[in-house]
Amino acid sequence: MTITFTEIPRQRPITPILDTIVTPKQLRHLTEPELMLLADELRAYLLYTVGQTGGHFGAGLGVVELTIALHYVYDTPNDRLVWDVGHQAYPHKILTGRREQMATLRQKGGLAAFPRRTESEYDSFGVGHSSTSISAALGMAIAASLQGSNRKSIAVIGDGALTAGMAFEALNHATVVDADMLIILNDNEMSISDNIGGLSNHLAKILSSQAYRNVRDNSKKILSHLPGAWTIARLAEGYAKGIIAPTTLFEALGWNYIGPIDGHDLPTLIATLRNMRNLAGPQFLHVITKKGKGFAPAEKNPTAYHAISKLETNNDKPNGNGSPSYSNIFGQWLCDMAAQDERLIGITPAMKEGSDLVAFSKQYPKRYFDVAIAEQHAVTLAAGMACDGLKPVVAIYSTFLQRAFDQLIHDVAIQHLDVLFAIDRAGLVGEDGPTHAGSFDLTYLRCIPGIVIMTPSDENELRQMLTTGYLHNGPAAVRYPRGSGPNAIVQTSLEPIAIGKALIKRKGQHIAMLVFGVQLAEALKAADKLDATVVDMRFVKPLDEQLIKQLAKQHKLLVTIEENSIMGGAGSAVGEFLAKENYLNPLLQLGLPDAFVEHATSSKMLAECGLDAVGIEKAISNRVEVMKNSL
């Protein structure tokens, strides 16, 4: 029976069995009773380490037994184990040679928050976004077949990730090529089936056993000589399985469906996986787990414990000083605008809490649509609504909007539809690393004709720009970062600002800084030492071209600053305009480098990229020195 904790251990727990596990090779020498003790130790150690570092929490607790069973039955890393998203992969990391490195999780130079191929040979596929595991594992299964290898491929996917179209595309393709692979559906929200218990576990063992398969296959040989008999037998088998097991879409797609079984029943997991390991063709195992299993507060409220901060700094406020985050500002604006305009619709792809649509979902439930992890659908759904007179607002993380780029162009922009994109988590996001960083949205948005792109520098500008984008007739995007801003006074009115107009924040000599977004505060600090002009550009598209001309005439050096990829970003837009107008001013573009910025705290990442006040001043001073030497 699983030990349930009520508090996160602050001292390293005693884990005598876990301490002997360097790799899964040692794991496979344990007896099943020892494995059950190991599960308790692994859960305790996981609680302790995440308490020290912060990170994803509930998902890992829910797959402790499943992780042990998989590494016990399968010959990893030769057998390919692919974790979808990777939120649940911490127990996997602990059992695959990284136990003592867990204290470095999500820290600069330490373990990544997600599986990563360069980190361990046991990480078969790097992940961070959802719904990729089945496609990846299928690719590996096809590779094994072409190479004449008997290695196995296993994808572990959650019920939430299974909502994405990509997962179903892979499900369909796998049966077309009759791939030898296993999908494990980790159902931790009871959203697909609650048929669980002793009978279901027993039947799963029967349906996955070789004896059952032998009877089935022998019957097929005998009945194949009788016209129509095999069809009748298949119908009878389906009817029987329909009585004793849940009817599923997966069977209809051609998968051999087994389950659901208790994902915390280690002996049943091991027995079922052993049986299924030797089955040919596409295999599907449905397991029921509980998010946050073994930690009472997380079991009670899994959403709140999806991820936690480390114990020393964990609090319920948006940030240390209690000021509202940019997401909070958006959430309040959405409710205020909805009160004025009944056409407003809020859409999110499974980011209700993250994008702060909680209050809106309660106040306007009929106008709130969480489409689950289906970013492409979210955008085209908004397009359809806009066609018929509604005013959709799509609240989406920058890194996830990447997945709906075609829909953004084909379904919204080409038709010039009235859709507002509230793009959260723009720029660097800290410890989650490059898979979650919003590094490219200005680049991939800027090339789309007819879209208005705004970059607020503080909380008040965010509110104003959301109103501006909402009232604009056509597609518009407002991108804003994670966390809080400079705590600007936020006006409650819903007044738009003039589209394409920048604001001069400081007048100086020789140098002009054109700032796109929240680096404005850091630019102003640097400008005081450099005596530079500072402009809050506010709009990436359309640019304030008249002001840029004025700045080019009055200053010797123009500097663009953005928390976006330098390549193709806002600075590139300024450079293209200067070239078109035949201005020869030197242009220094500051932003994110042509590289994936590794995980660290947001402040360290920004400093590494030269986007803090010190870095901005240094880069400009160096360029000025080069200009002097070239004269």
Solvent accessible surface area in square Angstrom, and as a share of the most:
residue,aa,sasa,rsa
1,M,218,0.97
2,T,30,0.17
3,I,93,0.47
4,T,75,0.43
5,F,45,0.19
6,T,96,0.56
7,E,135,0.61
8,I,24,0.12
9,P,29,0.18
10,R,153,0.56
11,Q,148,0.66
12,R,92,0.34
13,P,24,0.15
14,I,161,0.82
15,T,1,0.01
16,P,82,0.52
17,I,29,0.15
18,L,1,0.00
19,D,62,0.32
20,T,77,0.45
21,I,1,0.01
22,V,88,0.51
23,T,33,0.19
24,P,0,0.00
25,K,130,0.55
26,Q,67,0.30
27,L,0,0.00
28,R,62,0.23
29,H,155,0.69
30,L,26,0.13
31,T,73,0.43
32,E,57,0.25
33,P,90,0.57
34,E,65,0.29
35,L,0,0.00
36,M,83,0.37
37,L,102,0.51
38,L,0,0.00
39,A,4,0.03
40,D,25,0.13
41,E,23,0.11
42,L,0,0.00
43,R,1,0.00
44,A,8,0.07
45,Y,9,0.03
46,L,2,0.01
47,L,0,0.00
48,Y,43,0.16
49,T,5,0.03
50,V,1,0.00
51,G,0,0.00
52,Q,58,0.26
53,T,14,0.08
54,G,1,0.01
55,G,1,0.01
56,H,13,0.06
57,F,2,0.01
58,G,0,0.00
59,A,9,0.07
60,G,1,0.01
61,L,0,0.00
62,G,2,0.02
63,V,0,0.00
64,V,0,0.00
65,E,6,0.03
66,L,0,0.00
67,T,0,0.00
68,I,0,0.00
69,A,0,0.00
70,L,0,0.00
71,H,0,0.00
72,Y,30,0.11
73,V,21,0.12
74,Y,6,0.02
75,D,69,0.36
76,T,6,0.03
77,P,33,0.20
78,N,72,0.37
79,D,1,0.01
80,R,71,0.26
81,L,4,0.02
82,V,1,0.00
83,W,4,0.01
84,D,2,0.01
85,V,19,0.11
86,G,0,0.00
87,H,38,0.17
88,Q,11,0.05
89,A,0,0.00
90,Y,1,0.00
91,P,0,0.00
92,H,1,0.00
93,K,0,0.00
94,I,1,0.00
95,L,0,0.00
96,T,6,0.03
97,G,41,0.40
98,R,8,0.03
99,R,31,0.11
100,E,113,0.51
101,Q,88,0.39
102,M,0,0.00
103,A,65,0.51
104,T,52,0.30
105,L,1,0.01
106,R,29,0.11
107,Q,87,0.39
108,K,115,0.49
109,G,82,0.79
110,G,21,0.20
111,L,6,0.03
112,A,9,0.07
113,A,1,0.01
114,F,8,0.03
115,P,6,0.04
116,R,71,0.26
117,R,158,0.58
118,T,126,0.73
119,E,49,0.22
120,S,17,0.11
121,E,128,0.57
122,Y,18,0.07
123,D,4,0.02
124,S,11,0.07
125,F,72,0.30
126,G,35,0.33
127,V,10,0.06
128,G,3,0.03
129,H,34,0.15
130,S,8,0.05
131,S,0,0.00
132,T,27,0.16
133,S,0,0.00
134,I,0,0.00
135,S,41,0.26
136,A,13,0.10
137,A,0,0.00
138,L,7,0.03
139,G,39,0.38
140,M,31,0.14
141,A,8,0.06
142,I,55,0.28
143,A,31,0.24
144,A,4,0.03
145,S,84,0.54
146,L,150,0.75
147,Q,121,0.54
148,G,71,0.68
149,S,41,0.27
150,N,130,0.66
151,R,39,0.14
152,K,49,0.21
153,S,1,0.01
154,I,1,0.01
155,A,0,0.00
156,V,0,0.00
157,I,0,0.00
158,G,16,0.16
159,D,11,0.06
160,G,36,0.35
161,A,6,0.04
162,L,8,0.04
163,T,63,0.37
164,A,6,0.05
165,G,42,0.41
166,M,74,0.33
167,A,0,0.00
168,F,71,0.30
169,E,120,0.54
170,A,5,0.04
171,L,0,0.00
172,N,80,0.41
173,H,82,0.36
174,A,0,0.00
175,T,35,0.20
176,V,111,0.64
177,V,64,0.37
178,D,97,0.50
179,A,7,0.06
180,D,76,0.40
181,M,8,0.04
182,L,8,0.04
183,I,0,0.00
184,I,0,0.00
185,L,0,0.00
186,N,5,0.03
187,D,0,0.00
188,N,25,0.13
189,E,95,0.43
190,M,93,0.41
191,S,76,0.49
192,I,76,0.38
193,S,18,0.12
194,D,104,0.54
195,N,68,0.35
196,I,66,0.33
197,G,29,0.28
198,G,61,0.59
199,L,130,0.65
200,S,11,0.07
201,N,15,0.08
202,H,106,0.47
203,L,23,0.11
204,A,2,0.02
205,K,72,0.31
206,I,70,0.36
207,L,5,0.03
208,S,0,0.00
209,S,24,0.16
210,Q,90,0.40
211,A,70,0.54
212,Y,47,0.18
213,R,39,0.14
214,N,68,0.35
215,V,101,0.58
216,R,54,0.20
217,D,60,0.31
218,N,80,0.41
219,S,39,0.25
220,K,97,0.41
221,K,137,0.58
222,I,120,0.61
223,L,45,0.22
224,S,70,0.45
225,H,154,0.69
226,L,100,0.50
227,P,136,0.86
228,G,47,0.45
229,A,17,0.13
230,W,60,0.21
231,T,84,0.49
232,I,119,0.60
233,A,23,0.17
234,R,108,0.40
235,L,126,0.63
236,A,56,0.43
237,E,36,0.16
238,G,43,0.41
239,Y,156,0.59
240,A,47,0.37
241,K,29,0.12
242,G,37,0.36
243,I,115,0.59
244,I,67,0.34
245,A,11,0.09
246,P,34,0.22
247,T,124,0.72
248,T,22,0.13
249,L,95,0.47
250,F,11,0.05
251,E,69,0.31
252,A,86,0.66
253,L,47,0.24
254,G,45,0.43
255,W,2,0.01
256,N,20,0.10
257,Y,4,0.02
258,I,1,0.00
259,G,5,0.05
260,P,0,0.00
261,I,0,0.00
262,D,39,0.20
263,G,0,0.00
264,H,32,0.14
265,D,42,0.22
266,L,5,0.02
267,P,49,0.31
268,T,5,0.03
269,L,0,0.00
270,I,1,0.00
271,A,32,0.25
272,T,0,0.00
273,L,0,0.00
274,R,116,0.42
275,N,43,0.22
276,M,4,0.02
277,R,63,0.23
278,N,111,0.57
279,L,16,0.08
280,A,81,0.62
281,G,6,0.06
282,P,11,0.07
283,Q,5,0.02
284,F,0,0.00
285,L,0,0.00
286,H,0,0.00
287,V,0,0.00
288,I,8,0.04
289,T,5,0.03
290,K,90,0.38
291,K,38,0.16
292,G,0,0.00
293,K,45,0.19
294,G,0,0.00
295,F,7,0.03
296,A,36,0.28
297,P,41,0.26
298,A,0,0.00
299,E,42,0.19
300,K,181,0.77
301,N,74,0.38
302,P,35,0.22
303,T,78,0.45
304,A,60,0.46
305,Y,56,0.21
306,H,61,0.27
307,A,46,0.35
308,I,20,0.10
309,S,54,0.35
310,K,89,0.38
311,L,33,0.16
312,E,119,0.53
313,T,77,0.45
314,N,77,0.40
315,N,82,0.42
316,D,153,0.79
317,K,129,0.55
318,P,67,0.42
319,N,35,0.18
320,G,75,0.72
321,N,111,0.57
322,G,34,0.33
323,S,8,0.05
324,P,55,0.34
325,S,12,0.08
326,Y,2,0.01
327,S,9,0.06
328,N,46,0.23
329,I,13,0.07
330,F,1,0.00
331,G,4,0.04
332,Q,102,0.45
333,W,0,0.00
334,L,0,0.00
335,C,9,0.05
336,D,40,0.21
337,M,7,0.03
338,A,2,0.02
339,A,76,0.59
340,Q,133,0.59
341,D,22,0.11
342,E,144,0.65
343,R,113,0.41
344,L,0,0.00
345,I,9,0.05
346,G,0,0.00
347,I,0,0.00
348,T,0,0.00
349,P,3,0.02
350,A,35,0.27
351,M,47,0.21
352,K,59,0.25
353,E,92,0.41
354,G,23,0.22
355,S,0,0.00
356,D,35,0.18
357,L,1,0.00
358,V,48,0.27
359,A,47,0.36
360,F,1,0.00
361,S,15,0.10
362,K,155,0.66
363,Q,107,0.47
364,Y,43,0.16
365,P,86,0.54
366,K,181,0.77
367,R,43,0.16
368,Y,35,0.13
369,F,79,0.33
370,D,66,0.34
371,V,24,0.14
372,A,31,0.24
373,I,37,0.19
374,A,16,0.12
375,E,11,0.05
376,Q,88,0.39
377,H,94,0.42
378,A,0,0.00
379,V,0,0.00
380,T,57,0.33
381,L,47,0.23
382,A,0,0.00
383,A,4,0.03
384,G,41,0.40
385,M,26,0.12
386,A,14,0.11
387,C,73,0.44
388,D,127,0.66
389,G,46,0.44
390,L,65,0.32
391,K,16,0.07
392,P,1,0.01
393,V,1,0.00
394,V,0,0.00
395,A,1,0.00
396,I,0,0.00
397,Y,22,0.08
398,S,0,0.00
399,T,2,0.01
400,F,22,0.09
401,L,0,0.00
402,Q,61,0.27
403,R,54,0.20
404,A,0,0.00
405,F,67,0.28
406,D,89,0.46
407,Q,29,0.13
408,L,1,0.01
409,I,54,0.28
410,H,111,0.49
411,D,21,0.11
412,V,0,0.00
413,A,13,0.10
414,I,121,0.62
415,Q,97,0.43
416,H,90,0.40
417,L,21,0.10
418,D,30,0.16
419,V,1,0.00
420,L,4,0.02
421,F,0,0.00
422,A,0,0.00
423,I,0,0.00
424,D,0,0.00
425,R,41,0.15
426,A,2,0.02
427,G,0,0.00
428,L,9,0.04
429,V,4,0.02
430,G,1,0.01
431,E,46,0.21
432,D,20,0.11
433,G,1,0.01
434,P,36,0.23
435,T,51,0.30
436,H,21,0.10
437,A,6,0.05
438,G,0,0.00
439,S,13,0.08
440,F,75,0.31
441,D,0,0.00
442,L,0,0.00
443,T,41,0.24
444,Y,27,0.10
445,L,0,0.00
446,R,42,0.15
447,C,88,0.53
448,I,3,0.02
449,P,105,0.66
450,G,44,0.42
451,I,4,0.02
452,V,11,0.06
453,I,0,0.00
454,M,0,0.00
455,T,1,0.00
456,P,1,0.01
457,S,6,0.04
458,D,31,0.16
459,E,2,0.01
460,N,21,0.11
461,E,12,0.05
462,L,0,0.00
463,R,10,0.04
464,Q,39,0.17
465,M,0,0.00
466,L,0,0.00
467,T,0,0.00
468,T,4,0.02
469,G,1,0.01
470,Y,5,0.02
471,L,94,0.47
472,H,42,0.19
473,N,112,0.58
474,G,0,0.00
475,P,1,0.00
476,A,0,0.00
477,A,0,0.00
478,V,0,0.00
479,R,15,0.05
480,Y,1,0.00
481,P,19,0.12
482,R,104,0.38
483,G,29,0.28
484,S,35,0.23
485,G,22,0.21
486,P,81,0.51
487,N,91,0.46
488,A,31,0.24
489,I,158,0.80
490,V,46,0.26
491,Q,96,0.43
492,T,118,0.69
493,S,58,0.37
494,L,23,0.11
495,E,111,0.50
496,P,65,0.41
497,I,27,0.14
498,A,62,0.48
499,I,66,0.33
500,G,7,0.07
501,K,102,0.43
502,A,13,0.10
503,L,72,0.36
504,I,61,0.31
505,K,97,0.41
506,R,61,0.22
507,K,162,0.69
508,G,15,0.14
509,Q,108,0.48
510,H,100,0.45
511,I,13,0.07
512,A,0,0.00
513,M,0,0.00
514,L,0,0.00
515,V,0,0.00
516,F,0,0.00
517,G,5,0.05
518,V,38,0.22
519,Q,7,0.03
520,L,15,0.08
521,A,45,0.35
522,E,46,0.21
523,A,0,0.00
524,L,55,0.27
525,K,115,0.49
526,A,1,0.01
527,A,0,0.00
528,D,98,0.51
529,K,152,0.65
530,L,38,0.19
531,D,62,0.32
532,A,0,0.00
533,T,5,0.03
534,V,0,0.00
535,V,0,0.00
536,D,0,0.00
537,M,0,0.00
538,R,17,0.06
539,F,0,0.00
540,V,2,0.01
541,K,54,0.23
542,P,58,0.36
543,L,24,0.12
544,D,12,0.06
545,E,74,0.33
546,Q,120,0.53
547,L,18,0.09
548,I,0,0.00
549,K,51,0.22
550,Q,76,0.34
551,L,2,0.01
552,A,6,0.05
553,K,151,0.64
554,Q,113,0.50
555,H,12,0.06
556,K,128,0.54
557,L,2,0.01
558,L,0,0.00
559,V,0,0.00
560,T,0,0.00
561,I,0,0.00
562,E,0,0.00
563,E,9,0.04
564,N,0,0.00
565,S,9,0.06
566,I,52,0.26
567,M,119,0.53
568,G,25,0.24
569,G,0,0.00
570,A,0,0.00
571,G,0,0.00
572,S,21,0.14
573,A,7,0.05
574,V,0,0.00
575,G,21,0.20
576,E,95,0.42
577,F,10,0.04
578,L,7,0.03
579,A,71,0.55
580,K,136,0.58
581,E,62,0.28
582,N,124,0.64
583,Y,49,0.18
584,L,167,0.83
585,N,31,0.16
586,P,52,0.33
587,L,38,0.19
588,L,20,0.10
589,Q,54,0.24
590,L,19,0.09
591,G,5,0.05
592,L,3,0.02
593,P,60,0.38
594,D,118,0.61
595,A,68,0.53
596,F,143,0.59
597,V,14,0.08
598,E,69,0.31
599,H,9,0.04
600,A,2,0.01
601,T,56,0.33
602,S,45,0.29
603,S,78,0.50
604,K,114,0.48
605,M,0,0.00
606,L,39,0.19
607,A,51,0.39
608,E,100,0.45
609,C,22,0.13
610,G,19,0.18
611,L,1,0.00
612,D,39,0.20
613,A,18,0.14
614,V,110,0.63
615,G,13,0.13
616,I,0,0.00
617,E,47,0.21
618,K,131,0.56
619,A,28,0.21
620,I,0,0.00
621,S,47,0.30
622,N,81,0.41
623,R,75,0.27
624,V,38,0.22
625,E,92,0.41
626,V,92,0.53
627,M,44,0.19
628,K,124,0.53
629,N,114,0.58
630,S,86,0.55
631,L,186,0.92
